[in-house]
């Protein structure tokens, strides 16, 4: 693995750890408050985290091209941000 591949794995690992922590905290807050906005927030951040994880797995283990990995990541990040935006809209209402 090149230094660039190692750097990608390291950054994806940090994203996975931080994203998982945010998702866990959001779901823990949802269970405590039963607020639908917090449930949506957890799902949104979970989707963003899943995008990073699946893109990394696809590229490193399944040997898909970097472009396909970036596309997988981008689709799930876009979906995740849309859900996060929706969670903020729920909070407003």
Secondary structure as UniProt FT lines:
FT   HELIX           3..33
FT   HELIX           36..60
FT   HELIX           66..92
//
